[in-house]
Amino acid sequence: MKILVIGPSWVGDMVMSQSLYTELKHRNPTATIDVLAPAWCKPILQRMPEVNNAIEMPIGHGAFDLRGRWKIGRSLKKEGYTHAYVLPNSAKSALIPLFAGIPKRIGWKGEMRYGLLNDLRPNKRIFQYYVERFVALASQRDKMLDEVSLATCPRPQLSIDRSIQQQALDKFQLTTQFTTGRTAIGMCPGAEFGPAKRWPDQYYAEVAQYIIDSGQQVWLFGSTKDREVTEKIRKSLTVEAQQHCFNLAGNTSLTEAVDLLAACDTVISNDSGLMHVSAAVDCKIIAIYGSSSPDYTPPLSDNVQIVNTDIDCRPCFKRECPLGHMNCLKQLSPNTVISILKSQS
């Protein structure tokens, strides 16, 4: 088998897609897997030993560009792919495998994909968990329900580059518990999806103060968009505590973030891409859920504590709170997370 995967566009989804690649390699050890995905996902794909080649998708997320997709498909035809797995739900995402002449094109029913896919799975909602929907594509259509469950799905495991990790520690003047005695606790207070996934920054600040007062240190992770929030968290700490809080948001590459998260003992995170990265590098996770649900996209690790409220209006899966109160997040007090940290110490 020579496989082309049309990969997802979100970091968290890309991490979870590794479960499919692992399953495909388990079933077909000599198969080669190439993944076509946006450039920002390449650092994640490079840490997946199952992936032979990460191919940059030059067409922007959401753009149709039929001519551009035709050119990409024709350029890939010479690779001789035997199978294509199309993970996004859009019709346009299924065009490139068709144009590349790939004989077997597999994916879930989405936007008018009849003819574009010739192994069309009818209803992804027969599987509760997002990762199950990826892994089920490795099974034959009539065997999916018998073969796939959350318990049987391989867990994502991103490889760590210790030399890059050490370079990042030096670059950002970070020390580990081995040199200072202060264990690093990561915090990921952002969420690209929207504010309905973001625990209040003042709650993160209260937890960060507790962590540092307890003799540990805090590393704040996120994108450039998150830097204002992470700096607000750092400045909410006492002057003394700020010496042990490092704002890395917007400064690290995704490659550096993967290796630095792996150096953390525990990561406290909203439901975000970095939460899934943290799970895949074997951190202890405290996962905070607002509008979304761990019954759909849980961090795939055995070392997870889930925090969420049980109010009637959640999960709504909205980017912004439709009722305007954000109670699914505001009613999660900092003490809820602090009590978990105490139980771990």
FENWOFEN-V43009 format. One record per run of one state. SS is the DSSP state (2 for helix, 1 for strand, 0 for the rest). FROM is the first residue (numbers start at 1). TO is the last residue. Records with the same first field share a line. If there is no record, write none. Layout:
# FENWOFEN-V43009
SS=FROM-TO + FROM-TO
This chain:
# FENWOFEN-V43009
0=1-1 + 7-10 + 28-31 + 38-38 + 46-52 + 57-65 + 78-82 + 87-91 + 100-103 + 109-113 + 115-116 + 118-118 + 122-123 + 127-129 + 139-140 + 148-161 + 172-176 + 181-183 + 189-194 + 198-200 + 214-216 + 221-223 + 236-238 + 243-244 + 248-253 + 263-265 + 271-272 + 281-283 + 289-293 + 298-303 + 308-326 + 331-333 + 345-345
1=2-6 + 32-37 + 53-56 + 83-86 + 104-108 + 114-114 + 117-117 + 119-121 + 184-188 + 217-220 + 245-247 + 266-270 + 284-288 + 304-307
2=11-27 + 39-45 + 66-77 + 92-99 + 124-126 + 130-138 + 141-147 + 162-171 + 177-180 + 195-197 + 201-213 + 224-235 + 239-242 + 254-262 + 273-280 + 294-297 + 327-330 + 334-344
